[in-house]
Amino acid sequence: MSVHDWLLFLHVLAAFFLVGAEVLFTFLILWLWRTDLPADIARVSGLSKIGSALVGIGAGGTLLFGVILAFEADSYAIWDLWIIFALVLWAAFAALGQRVGTSYDAAGARARQLVGEGRTEPNPELGAMFRSSRAFTLHLVSLGIVALLLLDMMFKPWA
């Protein structure tokens, strides 16, 4: 295998990590949507650390290997419009992902605090934090951005 093949493999592998993280977060959000119990939310939200690691590996890997590929490949360059579009989408995803993570991490931290205090009864305030339409809407937008990134990489518009 050539260097280009390895770089492309690693770039695509990183994209799989990123998509996997988004799927994991979507299932966690939907799972926690139905409960107000602090113990359930604290337990399940702990899985978000796996998703955060996958996002870090996926986002960092796609950016790193994508930029290296843009410089390494003879058939395209970093200033090609489809690559610039991907970089803008990547930055938008990173910004949105941070905001979504902050919202849901606060709910998980509150659940762990309540469990630590021995308060295990249903907590409507805590449930409302997970059902926040703003956080969920931002998560849906981040899913859309990931879909646009995948379409951009597959079809390379303006190439």
Residue pairs with C-beta under 8 A, 6 or more apart in sequence:
1 9
3 72
4 69
4 72
4 73
7 65
7 68
7 69
7 72
8 65
8 69
10 61
10 65
11 61
11 62
11 65
11 66
11 69
13 61
14 57
14 58
14 59
14 60
14 61
14 62
14 64
14 65
15 58
15 61
15 62
15 149
15 150
15 153
16 58
17 54
17 55
17 57
17 58
17 61
18 54
18 55
18 58
18 59
18 62
18 146
19 58
19 146
19 150
20 54
20 58
21 51
21 52
21 54
21 55
21 58
22 55
22 142
22 143
22 146
24 47
24 50
24 51
24 54
25 48
25 51
25 100
25 104
25 139
26 139
26 143
28 44
28 45
28 47
28 48
28 51
29 104
29 130
29 136
29 139
31 44
32 40
32 41
32 44
32 45
32 107
32 130
33 130
33 131
35 41
35 122
35 127
36 122
36 123
36 124
36 126
36 127
37 120
37 121
37 122
37 123
38 110
38 111
38 112
38 114
38 115
38 119
38 120
38 123
38 126
39 111
39 115
39 120
41 107
41 108
41 111
41 126
41 130
42 108
42 111
42 112
42 114
42 115
45 104
45 105
45 107
45 108
45 111
45 112
46 108
48 101
48 104
48 105
48 108
52 101
55 97
59 90
59 93
59 94
59 97
62 90
62 149
63 87
63 90
66 83
66 86
67 78
70 76
70 77
70 78
70 80
70 83
71 77
71 78
76 82
76 83
76 156
76 159
77 83
80 158
80 159
81 157
81 158
81 159
82 152
82 156
82 157
82 158
82 159
85 152
85 157
85 158
86 149
86 152
86 153
89 145
89 148
89 149
89 152
90 149
92 145
93 142
93 145
93 146
93 149
96 138
96 141
96 142
96 145
97 142
99 135
99 138
100 135
100 138
100 139
100 142
103 129
103 132
103 134
103 135
103 138
104 130
104 135
106 129
107 126
107 129
107 130
110 125
110 126
110 129
111 123
111 126
114 120
114 123
114 126
